[in-house]
Amino acid sequence: MRVRHALLGTLAGAALVVGGLAAPAAQAAGSGAAAVTCGNAYWPHHDYDSGSGTVTKSGSAAVHTGPYGACTTVGYVSEGARVTYDCYVVNDYGNTWTWVRDANGSSLGWIYDAYLSNGGATSRC
């Protein structure tokens, strides 16, 4: 029974990684997964990028407190909404995430770059 539960937990984590996001912060013991660092809504970064784009994810894209799908979602940005970019990071799974601001210049958080019209920011944090 324990083997079955461990296998299901590992498969669930693998599905998230294959899906382009990140594995959950906690997985079955011995899986070797990196711990997820999420930070908070004021993740340390600078506005290095003057670019902008639109959200392309159907419906809306989640805004996270850190550059991982397992991090807390603080809101959503509707498909087609324009956002400006501060910078991007590459997480432990090799995925890029961009810190975005709304049209008024207010900081929002991290959006997975695959959900941004031109792949997100071009300047690293």
Helices and strands as residue ranges (DSSP letters): H 2-18, E 52-54, E 60-64, E 73-78, E 82-90, E 96-101, E 107-112, G 113-115
